[in-house]
Amino acid sequence: MQSLGLFSQENSNSANIQTSLKVRALQEKKGEFHKRTNGESDGYRVKIHFSADKTKAREVQTKFSIKYSDVSTYEEYQQPNFVIIVGDFKTKLEAYELLKKIKEDYPYAFIVKSKIRPTKL
């Protein structure tokens, strides 16, 4: 009887070691993926402004940041325009919720596909 318990315990330890190795391998793969993608993934943002005037774009970005301080803002240059996009949303529905919230201040805003940064916990 005692040998049966020992055998069971050895199987349990072996399974734990295999699980631990698999978890470590997945963590390494995830780390490598984040290095290659810079931690970004597919998602959505809301474009609130674009124009050739860099000063105007920065003014719009600053005004937005003051009023909606909980939403990330980004400036991009998409020739020939300076573009202000906001938010980091995994789903279009999440982006739409922000769009509804800001539509009065930014009536020409619209949702765009983008690479997004992970949200901070």
N, CA, C and O atoms as a GROMACS GRO file, in nm:
protein
  484
    1MET      N    1   0.080  -0.120   0.000
    1MET     CA    2   0.000   0.000   0.000
    1MET      C    3   0.084   0.126   0.000
    1MET      O    4   0.051   0.224  -0.066
    2GLN      N    5   0.191   0.122   0.073
    2GLN     CA    6   0.275   0.239   0.084
    2GLN      C    7   0.336   0.276  -0.051
    2GLN      O    8   0.349   0.394  -0.083
    3SER      N    9   0.374   0.178  -0.130
    3SER     CA   10   0.434   0.206  -0.260
    3SER      C   11   0.334   0.273  -0.355
    3SER      O   12   0.373   0.352  -0.440
    4LEU      N   13   0.206   0.241  -0.340
    4LEU     CA   14   0.104   0.304  -0.422
    4LEU      C   15   0.096   0.454  -0.393
    4LEU      O   16   0.083   0.534  -0.486
    5GLY      N   17   0.104   0.492  -0.266
    5GLY     CA   18   0.102   0.633  -0.228
    5GLY      C   19   0.225   0.705  -0.279
    5GLY      O   20   0.216   0.819  -0.323
    6LEU      N   21   0.340   0.642  -0.274
    6LEU     CA   22   0.463   0.700  -0.321
    6LEU      C   23   0.456   0.724  -0.472
    6LEU      O   24   0.499   0.828  -0.521
    7PHE      N   25   0.401   0.626  -0.545
    7PHE     CA   26   0.388   0.637  -0.690
    7PHE      C   27   0.296   0.754  -0.726
    7PHE      O   28   0.323   0.829  -0.819
    8SER      N   29   0.189   0.768  -0.651
    8SER     CA   30   0.094   0.876  -0.674
    8SER      C   31   0.159   1.011  -0.648
    8SER      O   32   0.136   1.108  -0.721
    9GLN      N   33   0.241   1.017  -0.544
    9GLN     CA   34   0.309   1.141  -0.509
    9GLN      C   35   0.412   1.178  -0.617
    9GLN      O   36   0.428   1.295  -0.650
   10GLU      N   37   0.482   1.079  -0.671
   10GLU     CA   38   0.580   1.104  -0.777
   10GLU      C   39   0.510   1.158  -0.902
   10GLU      O   40   0.560   1.250  -0.967
   11ASN      N   41   0.395   1.100  -0.937
   11ASN     CA   42   0.319   1.150  -1.052
   11ASN      C   43   0.274   1.294  -1.032
   11ASN      O   44   0.277   1.374  -1.125
   12SER      N   45   0.234   1.326  -0.911
   12SER     CA   46   0.189   1.460  -0.878
   12SER      C   47   0.305   1.559  -0.892
   12SER      O   48   0.288   1.667  -0.950
   13ASN      N   49   0.422   1.524  -0.840
   13ASN     CA   50   0.539   1.612  -0.852
   13ASN      C   51   0.579   1.628  -0.997
   13ASN      O   52   0.613   1.739  -1.039
   14SER      N   53   0.576   1.521  -1.073
   14SER     CA   54   0.612   1.526  -1.214
   14SER      C   55   0.515   1.617  -1.291
   14SER      O   56   0.557   1.696  -1.376
   15ALA      N   57   0.387   1.606  -1.261
   15ALA     CA   58   0.286   1.690  -1.326
   15ALA      C   59   0.307   1.837  -1.290
   15ALA      O   60   0.293   1.924  -1.376
   16ASN      N   61   0.341   1.864  -1.164
   16ASN     CA   62   0.366   2.002  -1.121
   16ASN      C   63   0.488   2.061  -1.192
   16ASN      O   64   0.487   2.177  -1.232
   17ILE      N   65   0.592   1.981  -1.208
   17ILE     CA   66   0.712   2.027  -1.276
   17ILE      C   67   0.681   2.056  -1.423
   17ILE      O   68   0.724   2.158  -1.476
   18GLN      N   69   0.606   1.967  -1.488
   18GLN     CA   70   0.570   1.988  -1.629
   18GLN      C   71   0.485   2.113  -1.645
   18GLN      O   72   0.505   2.192  -1.738
   19THR      N   73   0.391   2.131  -1.555
   19THR     CA   74   0.306   2.251  -1.560
   19THR      C   75   0.390   2.376  -1.542
   19THR      O   76   0.372   2.475  -1.613
   20SER      N   77   0.481   2.373  -1.447
   20SER     CA   78   0.569   2.487  -1.422
   20SER      C   79   0.654   2.520  -1.544
   20SER      O   80   0.673   2.637  -1.577
   21LEU      N   81   0.706   2.418  -1.611
   21LEU     CA   82   0.786   2.439  -1.732
   21LEU      C   83   0.702   2.499  -1.844
   21LEU      O   84   0.749   2.586  -1.918
   22LYS      N   85   0.579   2.452  -1.858
   22LYS     CA   86   0.490   2.505  -1.962
   22LYS      C   87   0.457   2.652  -1.935
   22LYS      O   88   0.454   2.733  -2.027
   23VAL      N   89   0.431   2.684  -1.810
   23VAL     CA   90   0.400   2.822  -1.773
   23VAL      C   91   0.520   2.912  -1.802
   23VAL      O   92   0.504   3.021  -1.857
   24ARG      N   93   0.638   2.867  -1.766
   24ARG     CA   94   0.760   2.945  -1.791
   24ARG      C   95   0.779   2.967  -1.942
   24ARG      O   96   0.816   3.077  -1.984
   25ALA      N   97   0.755   2.863  -2.022
   25ALA     CA   98   0.770   2.875  -2.167
   25ALA      C   99   0.670   2.977  -2.223
   25ALA      O  100   0.704   3.056  -2.311
   26LEU      N  101   0.547   2.976  -2.173
   26LEU     CA  102   0.447   3.073  -2.218
   26LEU      C  103   0.485   3.215  -2.178
   26LEU      O  104   0.466   3.309  -2.256
   27GLN      N  105   0.538   3.231  -2.058
   27GLN     CA  106   0.581   3.363  -2.013
   27GLN      C  107   0.693   3.416  -2.103
   27GLN      O  108   0.695   3.535  -2.136
   28GLU      N  109   0.785   3.329  -2.141
   28GLU     CA  110   0.895   3.371  -2.229
   28GLU      C  111   0.842   3.410  -2.367
   28GLU      O  112   0.887   3.508  -2.425
   29LYS      N  113   0.746   3.332  -2.418
   29LYS     CA  114   0.687   3.365  -2.549
   29LYS      C  115   0.615   3.499  -2.544
   29LYS      O  116   0.626   3.580  -2.636
   30LYS      N  117   0.542   3.522  -2.436
   30LYS     CA  118   0.470   3.648  -2.421
   30LYS      C  119   0.568   3.765  -2.413
   30LYS      O  120   0.545   3.870  -2.473
   31GLY      N  121   0.676   3.746  -2.339
   31GLY     CA  122   0.778   3.850  -2.328
   31GLY      C  123   0.840   3.882  -2.463
   31GLY      O  124   0.860   3.999  -2.496
   32GLU      N  125   0.870   3.779  -2.541
   32GLU     CA  126   0.927   3.797  -2.674
   32GLU      C  127   0.828   3.869  -2.766
   32GLU      O  128   0.867   3.957  -2.843
   33PHE      N  129   0.701   3.832  -2.758
   33PHE     CA  130   0.596   3.897  -2.839
   33PHE      C  131   0.589   4.045  -2.806
   33PHE      O  132   0.581   4.128  -2.896
   34HIS      N  133   0.591   4.080  -2.676
   34HIS     CA  134   0.583   4.220  -2.635
   34HIS      C  135   0.705   4.299  -2.681
   34HIS      O  136   0.693   4.417  -2.712
   35LYS      N  137   0.821   4.236  -2.684
   35LYS     CA  138   0.940   4.304  -2.735
   35LYS      C  139   0.922   4.338  -2.883
   35LYS      O  140   0.956   4.448  -2.927
   36ARG      N  141   0.869   4.243  -2.960
   36ARG     CA  142   0.852   4.264  -3.104
   36ARG      C  143   0.742   4.362  -3.136
   36ARG      O  144   0.753   4.438  -3.233
   37THR      N  145   0.635   4.364  -3.057
   37THR     CA  146   0.520   4.451  -3.087
   37THR      C  147   0.522   4.580  -3.004
   37THR      O  148   0.431   4.662  -3.015
   38ASN      N  149   0.625   4.596  -2.924
   38ASN     CA  150   0.635   4.712  -2.835
   38ASN      C  151   0.518   4.717  -2.738
   38ASN      O  152   0.478   4.825  -2.692
   39GLY      N  153   0.462   4.601  -2.706
   39GLY     CA  154   0.352   4.594  -2.611
   39GLY      C  155   0.218   4.641  -2.665
   39GLY      O  156   0.121   4.652  -2.590
   40GLU      N  157   0.211   4.668  -2.795
   40GLU     CA  158   0.087   4.718  -2.853
   40GLU      C  159   0.007   4.605  -2.917
   40GLU      O  160   0.062   4.502  -2.956
   41SER      N  161  -0.124   4.626  -2.926
   41SER     CA  162  -0.211   4.527  -2.989
   41SER      C  163  -0.316   4.600  -3.073
   41SER      O  164  -0.329   4.722  -3.065
   42ASP      N  165  -0.390   4.524  -3.151
   42ASP     CA  166  -0.495   4.584  -3.235
   42ASP      C  167  -0.609   4.635  -3.148
   42ASP      O  168  -0.646   4.572  -3.049
   43GLY      N  169  -0.662   4.749  -3.185
   43GLY     CA  170  -0.773   4.806  -3.110
   43GLY      C  171  -0.828   4.928  -3.182
   43GLY      O  172  -0.819   4.939  -3.304
   44TYR      N  173  -0.886   5.019  -3.104
   44TYR     CA  174  -0.953   5.136  -3.160
   44TYR      C  175  -0.918   5.261  -3.080
   44TYR      O  176  -0.891   5.256  -2.960
   45ARG      N  177  -0.920   5.372  -3.150
   45ARG     CA  178  -0.906   5.504  -3.089
   45ARG      C  179  -1.007   5.596  -3.156
   45ARG      O  180  -1.071   5.558  -3.254
   46VAL      N  181  -1.020   5.716  -3.103
   46VAL     CA  182  -1.110   5.815  -3.161
   46VAL      C  183  -1.026   5.930  -3.213
   46VAL      O  184  -0.949   5.991  -3.139
   47LYS      N  185  -1.041   5.959  -3.342
   47LYS     CA  186  -0.970   6.071  -3.404
   47LYS      C  187  -1.053   6.196  -3.381
   47LYS      O  188  -1.168   6.204  -3.425
   48ILE      N  189  -0.994   6.295  -3.313
   48ILE     CA  190  -1.070   6.416  -3.281
   48ILE      C  191  -1.027   6.536  -3.363
   48ILE      O  192  -1.098   6.636  -3.370
   49HIS      N  193  -0.909   6.526  -3.427
   49HIS     CA  194  -0.860   6.644  -3.502
   49HIS      C  195  -0.754   6.601  -3.602
   49HIS      O  196  -0.676   6.510  -3.577
   50PHE      N  197  -0.752   6.668  -3.717
   50PHE     CA  198  -0.640   6.658  -3.809
   50PHE      C  199  -0.631   6.785  -3.892
   50PHE      O  200  -0.732   6.835  -3.943
   51SER      N  201  -0.510   6.835  -3.905
   51SER     CA  202  -0.486   6.954  -3.988
   51SER      C  203  -0.336   6.966  -4.012
   51SER      O  204  -0.255   6.900  -3.945
   52ALA      N  205  -0.299   7.051  -4.106
   52ALA     CA  206  -0.159   7.074  -4.137
   52ALA      C  207  -0.093   7.167  -4.035
   52ALA      O  208   0.029   7.184  -4.035
   53ASP      N  209  -0.175   7.228  -3.949
   53ASP     CA  210  -0.125   7.324  -3.850
   53ASP      C  211  -0.089   7.252  -3.720
   53ASP      O  212  -0.177   7.211  -3.645
   54LYS      N  213   0.040   7.236  -3.696
   54LYS     CA  214   0.087   7.164  -3.577
   54LYS      C  215   0.046   7.235  -3.448
   54LYS      O  216   0.009   7.170  -3.350
   55THR      N  217   0.053   7.367  -3.448
   55THR     CA  218   0.016   7.444  -3.329
   55THR      C  219  -0.130   7.422  -3.293
   55THR      O  220  -0.163   7.402  -3.176
   56LYS      N  221  -0.217   7.425  -3.392
   56LYS     CA  222  -0.361   7.402  -3.369
   56LYS      C  223  -0.384   7.261  -3.315
   56LYS      O  224  -0.465   7.242  -3.224
   57ALA      N  225  -0.314   7.163  -3.372
   57ALA     CA  226  -0.329   7.025  -3.325
   57ALA      C  227  -0.290   7.013  -3.178
   57ALA      O  228  -0.358   6.946  -3.100
   58ARG      N  229  -0.182   7.078  -3.140
   58ARG     CA  230  -0.138   7.073  -3.000
   58ARG      C  231  -0.237   7.143  -2.908
   58ARG      O  232  -0.258   7.100  -2.794
   59GLU      N  233  -0.298   7.252  -2.956
   59GLU     CA  234  -0.400   7.322  -2.877
   59GLU      C  235  -0.520   7.229  -2.852
   59GLU      O  236  -0.571   7.222  -2.740
   60VAL      N  237  -0.563   7.160  -2.956
   60VAL     CA  238  -0.676   7.067  -2.943
   60VAL      C  239  -0.640   6.956  -2.844
   60VAL      O  240  -0.721   6.919  -2.760
   61GLN      N  241  -0.518   6.903  -2.855
   61GLN     CA  242  -0.475   6.796  -2.766
   61GLN      C  243  -0.472   6.844  -2.620
   61GLN      O  244  -0.518   6.773  -2.530
   62THR      N  245  -0.420   6.963  -2.597
   62THR     CA  246  -0.413   7.018  -2.460
   62THR      C  247  -0.553   7.041  -2.404
   62THR      O  248  -0.580   7.005  -2.290
   63LYS      N  249  -0.641   7.100  -2.484
   63LYS     CA  250  -0.779   7.126  -2.440
   63LYS      C  251  -0.850   6.995  -2.404
   63LYS      O  252  -0.920   6.987  -2.303
   64PHE      N  253  -0.832   6.893  -2.489
   64PHE     CA  254  -0.894   6.763  -2.463
   64PHE      C  255  -0.839   6.703  -2.333
   64PHE      O  256  -0.915   6.655  -2.250
   65SER      N  257  -0.707   6.707  -2.316
   65SER     CA  258  -0.642   6.649  -2.198
   65SER      C  259  -0.691   6.712  -2.068
   65SER      O  260  -0.703   6.645  -1.966
   66ILE      N  261  -0.718   6.843  -2.074
   66ILE     CA  262  -0.766   6.912  -1.955
   66ILE      C  263  -0.908   6.866  -1.920
   66ILE      O  264  -0.939   6.839  -1.804
   67LYS      N  265  -0.994   6.858  -2.020
   67LYS     CA  266  -1.134   6.823  -1.996
   67LYS      C  267  -1.155   6.674  -1.969
   67LYS      O  268  -1.238   6.636  -1.887
   68TYR      N  269  -1.078   6.590  -2.039
   68TYR     CA  270  -1.093   6.445  -2.026
   68TYR      C  271  -0.959   6.385  -1.982
   68TYR      O  272  -0.896   6.310  -2.056
   69SER      N  273  -0.917   6.420  -1.862
   69SER     CA  274  -0.784   6.382  -1.813
   69SER      C  275  -0.765   6.232  -1.796
   69SER      O  276  -0.651   6.185  -1.787
   70ASP      N  277  -0.873   6.156  -1.791
   70ASP     CA  278  -0.862   6.011  -1.773
   70ASP      C  279  -0.842   5.936  -1.906
   70ASP      O  280  -0.829   5.814  -1.906
   71VAL      N  281  -0.840   6.008  -2.019
   71VAL     CA  282  -0.827   5.946  -2.150
   71VAL      C  283  -0.691   5.983  -2.210
   71VAL      O  284  -0.654   6.101  -2.212
   72SER      N  285  -0.617   5.884  -2.256
   72SER     CA  286  -0.486   5.907  -2.318
   72SER      C  287  -0.501   5.979  -2.451
   72SER      O  288  -0.596   5.954  -2.525
   73THR      N  289  -0.407   6.069  -2.481
   73THR     CA  290  -0.408   6.140  -2.609
   73THR      C  291  -0.276   6.115  -2.682
   73THR      O  292  -0.172   6.096  -2.619
   74TYR      N  293  -0.282   6.114  -2.814
   74TYR     CA  294  -0.164   6.089  -2.896
   74TYR      C  295  -0.163   6.184  -3.015
   74TYR      O  296  -0.267   6.212  -3.076
   75GLU      N  297  -0.045   6.232  -3.047
   75GLU     CA  298  -0.026   6.313  -3.167
   75GLU      C  299   0.052   6.229  -3.267
   75GLU      O  300   0.155   6.170  -3.233
   76GLU      N  301   0.003   6.223  -3.389
   76GLU     CA  302   0.072   6.152  -3.496
   76GLU      C  303   0.085   6.245  -3.615
   76GLU      O  304   0.005   6.337  -3.633
   77TYR      N  305   0.185   6.219  -3.695
   77TYR     CA  306   0.197   6.293  -3.820
   77TYR      C  307   0.165   6.197  -3.932
   77TYR      O  308   0.238   6.101  -3.957
   78GLN      N  309   0.054   6.223  -4.001
   78GLN     CA  310   0.013   6.144  -4.118
   78GLN      C  311   0.011   6.242  -4.234
   78GLN      O  312  -0.086   6.315  -4.256
   79GLN      N  313   0.120   6.242  -4.306
   79GLN     CA  314   0.143   6.342  -4.409
   79GLN      C  315   0.019   6.371  -4.491
   79GLN      O  316  -0.041   6.277  -4.545
   80PRO      N  317  -0.023   6.494  -4.503
   80PRO     CA  318   0.039   6.619  -4.460
   80PRO      C  319  -0.021   6.673  -4.329
   80PRO      O  320  -0.006   6.791  -4.299
   81ASN      N  321  -0.089   6.589  -4.253
   81ASN     CA  322  -0.163   6.637  -4.136
   81ASN      C  323  -0.104   6.592  -4.002
   81ASN      O  324  -0.044   6.485  -3.991
   82PHE      N  325  -0.124   6.678  -3.902
   82PHE     CA  326  -0.099   6.641  -3.764
   82PHE      C  327  -0.232   6.592  -3.709
   82PHE      O  328  -0.334   6.661  -3.718
   83VAL      N  329  -0.231   6.474  -3.653
   83VAL     CA  330  -0.354   6.407  -3.612
   83VAL      C  331  -0.354   6.388  -3.461
   83VAL      O  332  -0.253   6.350  -3.402
   84ILE      N  333  -0.468   6.415  -3.400
   84ILE     CA  334  -0.486   6.389  -3.257
   84ILE      C  335  -0.587   6.276  -3.244
   84ILE      O  336  -0.702   6.287  -3.287
   85ILE      N  337  -0.542   6.166  -3.182
   85ILE     CA  338  -0.629   6.052  -3.155
   85ILE      C  339  -0.627   6.026  -3.006
   85ILE      O  340  -0.528   6.055  -2.938
   86VAL      N  341  -0.737   5.972  -2.956
   86VAL     CA  342  -0.750   5.956  -2.810
   86VAL      C  343  -0.801   5.817  -2.776
   86VAL      O  344  -0.874   5.754  -2.852
   87GLY      N  345  -0.762   5.772  -2.657
   87GLY     CA  346  -0.811   5.646  -2.603
   87GLY      C  347  -0.729   5.525  -2.645
   87GLY      O  348  -0.648   5.531  -2.738
   88ASP      N  349  -0.752   5.416  -2.576
   88ASP     CA  350  -0.694   5.285  -2.604
   88ASP      C  351  -0.804   5.183  -2.577
   88ASP      O  352  -0.824   5.142  -2.463
   89PHE      N  353  -0.876   5.143  -2.681
   89PHE     CA  354  -0.992   5.057  -2.662
   89PHE      C  355  -0.975   4.925  -2.736
   89PHE      O  356  -0.938   4.923  -2.853
   90LYS      N  357  -1.002   4.815  -2.667
   90LYS     CA  358  -0.993   4.683  -2.729
   90LYS      C  359  -1.108   4.658  -2.825
   90LYS      O  360  -1.093   4.589  -2.925
   91THR      N  361  -1.226   4.715  -2.794
   91THR     CA  362  -1.343   4.692  -2.879
   91THR      C  363  -1.396   4.824  -2.936
   91THR      O  364  -1.375   4.931  -2.879
   92LYS      N  365  -1.464   4.813  -3.046
   92LYS     CA  366  -1.524   4.929  -3.110
   92LYS      C  367  -1.634   4.987  -3.020
   92LYS      O  368  -1.656   5.108  -3.018
   93LEU      N  369  -1.703   4.900  -2.948
   93LEU     CA  370  -1.809   4.945  -2.858
   93LEU      C  371  -1.754   5.037  -2.748
   93LEU      O  372  -1.816   5.137  -2.714
   94GLU      N  373  -1.637   5.003  -2.694
   94GLU     CA  374  -1.575   5.088  -2.592
   94GLU      C  375  -1.540   5.224  -2.652
   94GLU      O  376  -1.561   5.328  -2.588
   95ALA      N  377  -1.487   5.224  -2.772
   95ALA     CA  378  -1.453   5.350  -2.840
   95ALA      C  379  -1.579   5.432  -2.866
   95ALA      O  380  -1.578   5.555  -2.853
   96TYR      N  381  -1.687   5.364  -2.902
   96TYR     CA  382  -1.813   5.433  -2.929
   96TYR      C  383  -1.867   5.503  -2.803
   96TYR      O  384  -1.925   5.611  -2.812
   97GLU      N  385  -1.846   5.442  -2.687
   97GLU     CA  386  -1.891   5.504  -2.562
   97GLU      C  387  -1.821   5.638  -2.541
   97GLU      O  388  -1.884   5.736  -2.500
   98LEU      N  389  -1.691   5.643  -2.570
   98LEU     CA  390  -1.619   5.771  -2.559
   98LEU      C  391  -1.668   5.869  -2.666
   98LEU      O  392  -1.688   5.987  -2.638
   99LEU      N  393  -1.687   5.820  -2.786
   99LEU     CA  394  -1.734   5.906  -2.895
   99LEU      C  395  -1.865   5.975  -2.857
   99LEU      O  396  -1.880   6.095  -2.880
  100LYS      N  397  -1.957   5.901  -2.799
  100LYS     CA  398  -2.085   5.961  -2.756
  100LYS      C  399  -2.060   6.070  -2.651
  100LYS      O  400  -2.125   6.174  -2.652
  101LYS      N  401  -1.967   6.044  -2.561
  101LYS     CA  402  -1.938   6.135  -2.450
  101LYS      C  403  -1.878   6.267  -2.499
  101LYS      O  404  -1.905   6.373  -2.442
  102ILE      N  405  -1.796   6.262  -2.605
  102ILE     CA  406  -1.724   6.382  -2.650
  102ILE      C  407  -1.785   6.448  -2.774
  102ILE      O  408  -1.736   6.552  -2.819
  103LYS      N  409  -1.890   6.388  -2.829
  103LYS     CA  410  -1.947   6.433  -2.957
  103LYS      C  411  -1.987   6.581  -2.956
  103LYS      O  412  -1.975   6.650  -3.058
  104GLU      N  413  -2.034   6.630  -2.844
  104GLU     CA  414  -2.075   6.770  -2.837
  104GLU      C  415  -1.955   6.863  -2.855
  104GLU      O  416  -1.964   6.964  -2.923
  105ASP      N  417  -1.841   6.828  -2.793
  105ASP     CA  418  -1.720   6.910  -2.803
  105ASP      C  419  -1.645   6.885  -2.934
  105ASP      O  420  -1.579   6.975  -2.986
  106TYR      N  421  -1.656   6.764  -2.988
  106TYR     CA  422  -1.583   6.725  -3.109
  106TYR      C  423  -1.680   6.658  -3.207
  106TYR      O  424  -1.679   6.536  -3.224
  107PRO      N  425  -1.765   6.742  -3.273
  107PRO     CA  426  -1.871   6.686  -3.358
  107PRO      C  427  -1.821   6.608  -3.479
  107PRO      O  428  -1.895   6.527  -3.534
  108TYR      N  429  -1.697   6.631  -3.521
  108TYR     CA  430  -1.644   6.561  -3.638
  108TYR      C  431  -1.555   6.443  -3.601
  108TYR      O  432  -1.488   6.385  -3.687
  109ALA      N  433  -1.552   6.407  -3.473
  109ALA     CA  434  -1.471   6.294  -3.427
  109ALA      C  435  -1.526   6.164  -3.483
  109ALA      O  436  -1.646   6.151  -3.508
  110PHE      N  437  -1.437   6.067  -3.502
  110PHE     CA  438  -1.480   5.935  -3.550
  110PHE      C  439  -1.382   5.828  -3.504
  110PHE      O  440  -1.268   5.858  -3.467
  111ILE      N  441  -1.428   5.705  -3.506
  111ILE     CA  442  -1.350   5.591  -3.457
  111ILE      C  443  -1.256   5.542  -3.567
  111ILE      O  444  -1.294   5.534  -3.684
  112VAL      N  445  -1.132   5.509  -3.527
  112VAL     CA  446  -1.034   5.454  -3.621
  112VAL      C  447  -0.969   5.330  -3.560
  112VAL      O  448  -0.952   5.320  -3.438
  113LYS      N  449  -0.933   5.235  -3.646
  113LYS     CA  450  -0.854   5.122  -3.601
  113LYS      C  451  -0.712   5.170  -3.575
  113LYS      O  452  -0.661   5.256  -3.647
  114SER      N  453  -0.650   5.113  -3.473
  114SER     CA  454  -0.516   5.159  -3.437
  114SER      C  455  -0.446   5.052  -3.356
  114SER      O  456  -0.509   4.958  -3.307
  115LYS      N  457  -0.318   5.067  -3.342
  115LYS     CA  458  -0.243   4.987  -3.244
  115LYS      C  459  -0.261   5.059  -3.111
  115LYS      O  460  -0.241   5.180  -3.102
  116ILE      N  461  -0.297   4.984  -3.009
  116ILE     CA  462  -0.322   5.046  -2.879
  116ILE      C  463  -0.221   4.994  -2.777
  116ILE      O  464  -0.160   4.889  -2.794
  117ARG      N  465  -0.206   5.072  -2.673
  117ARG     CA  466  -0.116   5.035  -2.563
  117ARG      C  467  -0.200   4.970  -2.454
  117ARG      O  468  -0.317   5.004  -2.435
  118PRO      N  469  -0.140   4.875  -2.382
  118PRO     CA  470  -0.218   4.810  -2.276
  118PRO      C  471  -0.257   4.909  -2.168
  118PRO      O  472  -0.183   5.003  -2.137
  119THR      N  473  -0.374   4.887  -2.111
  119THR     CA  474  -0.419   4.976  -2.004
  119THR      C  475  -0.341   4.946  -1.878
  119THR      O  476  -0.304   4.832  -1.851
  120LYS      N  477  -0.316   5.049  -1.800
  120LYS     CA  478  -0.243   5.033  -1.674
  120LYS      C  479  -0.342   4.995  -1.566
  120LYS      O  480  -0.451   5.051  -1.557
  121LEU      N  481  -0.303   4.901  -1.484
  121LEU     CA  482  -0.391   4.855  -1.375
  121LEU      C  483  -0.368   4.936  -1.250
  121LEU      O  484  -0.433   4.913  -1.149
   0.00000   0.00000   0.00000
